[in-house]
């Protein structure tokens, strides 16, 4: 079941449906806390977009759990974009493409494309610390995700790109990653670490600095000269790409603020995800980023809060089940069911209150009832897409 209505929003024209929220957009960024159905929702929205408006649509998952392949009924999804065969009945020229970010491959591609020259790129790629640092560095995954988005959007190959954001401790880490990466590579800490190798050439400068600084004497003894050399060389080489980090950070910021980019916040009505969603909506507004849609997954069916059903359950709770209902055991079951119904009705009212509160913060709010079974193929994704974006 879907409920979608006109949302009141300050300084924005309210829209009535997902169709209007998506119309004219080139990038949709799905964000939210983990475990709320973000990946499946992104895939279903992509399927719906292909059916409704055609064109070339790409859904890129940043989630390494590989749930996108399962949702699409595919054995695997890789770093390269792969076309999904949709069958008959599609609009002319409609194509669905999928990819899953491979952090290592994307870093290799970034270095190869943006290093000052081929020799510098090769020295970075063969540095013993390169692979370990780029896989484990704080926000490396978030940063390379936005790099990939920027390159895909700039390529012009797709009419719509839908991004399933990384499972971060804090959903906004994804947005802050470019600036933080650029800041790190210009930090005083790195200048300090690499100073011995920037003073008078590698050997002469390093030996003189080691003699003068007890820290480097101890570090050299504990970590070994080769380790210090490798880490200094790595960061020195990477700093040769610093201007590129800054330029692309600015370009990504411009893309995120572009009129053709919008955000879809995905959540459930459980307290923790709902609190994260409210925080996200507030932060997006503060950053002047477009809050296009809020999707509430796994809500209770509206029938649970039906006034007549609630009144009957309350009467049974207060007076007991009528004797005509059956044996004593059967009446006790009915009374237990009535109490259970009232508890779920209270939860449904709580969800309705949350929906009314959140409706002011997005252009469109869509509520999706809990679905039986898993979503494992295009047919089930299309059904979910119909709920997100009714025909």
C-alpha positions in Angstrom: 0.0 0.0 0.0 1.2 3.5 -0.8 0.2 6.8 0.6 1.5 9.9 -1.2 0.1 13.3 -0.7 0.8 17.0 -1.2 3.5 18.0 1.2 3.7 21.5 2.7 7.3 22.8 2.5 8.8 26.2 3.2 10.2 27.9 0.1 9.4 25.0 -2.2 6.5 24.1 -4.6 5.0 20.9 -3.3 4.6 18.0 -5.7 2.0 15.3 -5.6 3.9 12.2 -6.7 7.3 10.5 -7.2 6.9 11.2 -10.9 7.1 15.0 -10.3 9.9 14.6 -7.8 12.0 12.7 -10.4 11.0 14.7 -13.5 13.9 16.5 -15.0 16.4 15.0 -12.6 19.7 13.5 -13.7 21.0 12.2 -10.3 19.0 10.8 -7.4 21.0 10.0 -4.3 19.4 7.5 -1.9 20.6 7.9 1.6 19.7 6.7 5.1 20.9 4.5 7.9 21.7 0.8 7.3 19.1 -1.9 7.2 16.2 0.2 6.0 15.9 -1.2 2.5 18.0 1.5 0.8 19.5 -0.7 -1.8 16.3 -2.4 -2.8 14.5 0.9 -2.9 17.1 2.4 -5.2 16.9 -0.6 -7.6 13.1 -0.5 -7.6 13.1 3.2 -8.3 15.5 2.6 -11.2 13.2 -0.1 -12.6 10.2 2.2 -12.3 12.0 5.1 -14.0 12.8 2.9 -17.0 9.2 1.8 -17.3 7.7 5.3 -16.7 10.0 7.7 -18.6 12.4 5.5 -20.6 16.0 6.6 -21.4 19.2 5.1 -20.1 19.0 4.6 -16.3 22.0 3.5 -14.2 21.7 2.3 -10.6 25.0 2.3 -8.8 25.2 0.6 -5.4 28.0 1.6 -3.1 26.9 -1.0 -0.6 29.5 -3.9 -0.6 26.9 -6.4 0.7 26.0 -7.2 -2.9 22.3 -7.0 -2.3 21.7 -5.3 -5.6 22.6 -8.4 -7.6 20.1 -10.4 -5.5 17.4 -7.9 -5.9 17.9 -7.9 -9.7 18.0 -11.7 -9.8 21.6 -11.6 -11.1 24.5 -13.7 -10.0 26.8 -10.7 -9.5 27.2 -7.0 -10.2 30.7 -5.7 -10.8 32.5 -2.3 -11.0 31.8 -2.0 -14.8 28.3 -1.0 -15.8 26.2 -4.0 -16.9 23.0 -3.8 -18.9 20.0 -5.6 -17.5 17.7 -7.3 -20.0 14.2 -6.0 -19.4 12.1 -7.9 -21.9 9.3 -6.6 -24.0 7.0 -3.6 -23.5 9.7 -1.0 -22.7 9.6 2.5 -24.0 11.7 3.1 -27.1 15.4 3.5 -26.2 14.8 2.4 -22.5 17.8 0.7 -20.9 18.6 -0.3 -17.4 22.2 -0.5 -16.3 23.7 -1.6 -13.0 27.1 -1.4 -11.3 28.6 -2.0 -7.8 31.5 0.2 -6.7 34.7 -1.7 -6.4 36.9 0.5 -4.2 40.2 -0.9 -5.3 39.5 -0.8 -9.0 38.1 2.7 -8.8 41.1 4.0 -6.9 43.4 2.4 -9.6 41.4 4.2 -12.3 41.5 7.5 -10.4 45.3 7.3 -10.0 45.8 6.3 -13.6 43.7 9.2 -14.9 44.7 12.0 -12.6 48.4 11.4 -11.7 50.7 14.1 -13.2 52.2 11.5 -15.5 52.4 7.7 -16.2 55.6 7.3 -14.1 54.0 8.9 -11.0 50.9 6.8 -11.4 53.0 3.6 -11.6 55.0 4.5 -8.5 51.8 5.0 -6.6 50.2 1.8 -7.7 53.3 -0.3 -6.8 53.9 1.4 -3.4 53.5 -1.4 -0.8 51.2 0.8 1.3 48.9 2.0 -1.5 46.4 -0.9 -1.5 46.2 -1.1 2.3 45.7 2.6 2.8 43.2 3.2 0.0 41.1 0.2 1.3 41.2 1.1 5.0 41.7 4.9 5.0 38.9 6.7 6.8 36.2 7.6 4.3 38.1 6.1 1.3 35.0 4.3 0.2 32.8 7.4 0.6 35.3 9.5 -1.3 35.7 7.2 -4.2 31.9 6.8 -4.5 31.5 10.5 -5.2 34.5 10.4 -7.6 32.7 7.7 -9.5 29.4 9.6 -9.5 31.1 12.7 -10.8 32.8 10.8 -13.7 29.6 9.0 -14.6 27.5 12.1 -14.7 30.2 14.0 -16.7 30.3 11.1 -19.2 26.8 11.9 -20.4 26.1 8.2 -21.0 23.0 8.1 -18.8 19.8 10.1 -18.6 19.3 9.2 -14.9 21.8 7.9 -12.3 20.5 6.5 -9.0 23.1 6.2 -6.3 22.7 3.8 -3.3 25.0 5.4 -0.8 27.5 3.6 1.5 26.6 2.0 4.8 28.3 4.7 6.9 28.2 5.3 10.6 26.8 8.7 9.7 25.0 9.1 6.4 26.5 12.6 5.9 30.1 11.1 5.8 29.3 10.4 2.1 28.8 14.1 1.4 31.7 15.4 3.5 34.3 12.9 2.1 35.7 15.0 -0.8 36.5 18.1 1.4 37.9 15.9 4.1 40.2 14.0 1.7 41.5 17.2 0.2 42.1 18.7 3.7 43.9 15.6 4.8 46.4 15.7 1.9 47.2 19.3 2.7 47.4 18.8 6.5 50.3 19.7 8.8 50.6 16.1 9.9 51.5 14.9 6.4 53.9 17.8 5.9 55.6 16.7 9.1 55.8 13.1 8.2 57.2 13.8 4.8 59.6 16.6 5.7 62.7 14.4 5.9 62.2 13.4 2.3 61.6 16.9 1.1 64.7 18.5 2.6 67.9 18.2 0.5 66.9 15.1 -1.3 65.9 11.7 0.0 69.1 10.4 1.6 71.0 13.5 2.6 68.0 15.3 3.9 66.5 12.3 5.7 69.7 11.4 7.5 70.3 15.0 8.7 66.7 15.3 9.9 66.8 11.9 11.6 69.9 13.0 13.5 68.2 16.2 14.6 64.8 14.8 15.6 64.5 12.1 18.3 61.0 11.1 17.1 62.4 10.0 13.8 65.3 8.2 15.5 62.8 6.2 17.5 60.4 5.6 14.6 63.2 4.5 12.4 64.4 2.0 15.0 60.8 0.6 15.7 59.2 0.7 12.3 62.2 0.4 10.1 63.7 2.7 7.5 61.9 1.0 4.6 58.5 1.5 6.3 59.2 5.2 6.8 60.4 5.6 3.3 57.3 3.8 1.8 54.8 5.9 3.8 56.6 9.1 3.1 56.9 8.3 -0.6 53.3 7.3 -0.8 52.0 10.6 0.6 54.5 12.7 -1.3 53.3 11.1 -4.6 49.7 11.5 -3.6 50.2 15.1 -2.8 51.2 15.6 -6.4 47.5 15.0 -7.1 46.3 17.5 -4.5 45.1 20.1 -6.9 43.0 17.5 -8.6 41.4 16.5 -5.3 40.5 20.1 -4.7 39.2 20.7 -8.2 37.0 17.6 -8.2 35.8 18.3 -4.6 34.5 21.6 -5.9 33.0 20.0 -9.0 31.2 17.4 -6.8 29.9 20.1 -4.6 28.5 21.9 -7.6 26.9 18.6 -8.9 25.2 18.0 -5.5 23.7 21.5 -5.6 22.7 21.3 -9.2 19.0 21.6 -10.0 19.1 18.2 -11.7 20.3 16.4 -8.5 17.9 15.4 -5.7 18.0 13.3 -2.6 15.7 10.5 -1.5 15.9 9.7 2.2 15.0 6.1 3.0 13.9 5.0 6.5 11.7 2.8 8.6 9.6 4.1 11.4 11.7 2.5 14.1 13.1 5.1 16.5 16.8 5.0 15.5 16.4 5.1 11.7 13.6 7.7 12.0 15.8 9.9 14.1 18.6 9.6 11.5 16.2 10.4 8.7 15.0 13.6 10.5 18.6 14.6 11.1 19.4 14.0 7.4 16.5 16.0 6.2 17.5 18.9 8.4 21.1 18.7 7.3 20.2 18.6 3.6 18.1 21.7 4.1 20.9 23.4 6.0 23.3 22.6 3.1 20.7 23.8 0.6 20.5 20.4 -1.1 17.2 19.3 -2.6 15.1 17.0 -0.5 13.1 15.3 -3.2 11.4 12.3 -1.5 11.1 10.5 1.8 10.4 6.8 1.6 9.0 5.1 4.7 9.5 1.4 4.4 7.8 -1.4 6.2 4.9 0.6 7.6 1.8 -1.1 9.0 -1.2 -1.4 6.7 -3.7 1.4 7.1 -6.5 -1.1 7.8 -5.1 -1.8 11.2 -6.1 1.7 12.3 -9.6 1.4 10.9 -12.0 3.1 13.4 -14.6 0.3 13.3 -12.0 -2.4 13.9 -10.4 -0.5 16.7 -13.8 0.1 18.4 -14.6 -3.6 18.2 -11.2 -4.5 19.7 -11.7 -2.1 22.5 -15.2 -3.5 23.2 -13.8 -7.0 23.3 -11.0 -5.9 25.6 -13.4 -4.2 28.0 -16.3 -6.7 27.9 -14.7 -10.0 26.8 -15.7 -11.9 23.7 -19.4 -12.7 23.4 -20.3 -16.3 24.5 -21.6 -16.9 21.0 -18.1 -16.7 19.7 -17.3 -20.3 20.8 -15.8 -22.2 23.6 -14.0 -20.6 26.5 -10.6 -21.3 24.8 -11.8 -19.8 21.6 -13.1 -16.7 23.3 -9.7 -16.3 25.0 -8.0 -16.4 21.7 -10.3 -13.7 20.3 -9.6 -11.5 23.4 -5.9 -12.0 22.9 -6.2 -11.1 19.2 -8.2 -7.9 20.2 -5.4 -6.8 22.6 -2.8 -7.5 19.9 -4.8 -5.5 17.4 -4.9 -2.5 19.8 -1.2 -2.6 20.2 -0.6 -2.6 16.5 -3.3 0.2 16.1 -1.3 2.3 18.5 1.9 1.7 16.5 0.0 2.6 13.3 -1.1 5.9 14.9 2.5 6.5 15.9 3.6 6.0 12.3 0.8 8.3 11.1 2.0 11.0 13.5 5.6 10.6 12.2 4.4 10.9 8.6 2.5 14.1 9.3 5.5 15.5 11.0 7.9 14.6 8.2 5.7 15.6 5.3 6.7 19.2 5.7 10.4 18.4 5.1 10.2 16.7 1.6 8.5 17.3 -1.7 6.8 13.9 -1.6 6.4 11.3 1.0 5.7 7.6 0.1 4.9 4.9 2.6 5.4 1.3 1.7 3.7 -1.5 3.7 5.7 -4.5 4.9 6.0 -6.9 1.9 5.7 -10.7 2.2 8.8 -12.6 1.0 12.1 -11.4 -0.4 12.6 -9.3 -3.5 14.7 -11.5 -5.7 13.9 -10.7 -9.3 12.8 -8.0 -11.7 9.1 -8.8 -11.3 9.1 -8.3 -7.6 11.2 -5.1 -8.0 8.7 -3.8 -10.6 5.9 -4.4 -8.1 7.8 -2.4 -5.5 8.4 0.2 -8.1 4.7 0.5 -8.7 4.2 1.3 -5.0 7.0 3.9 -5.1 5.8 5.4 -8.3 2.2 4.5 -9.2 1.4 4.2 -12.8 
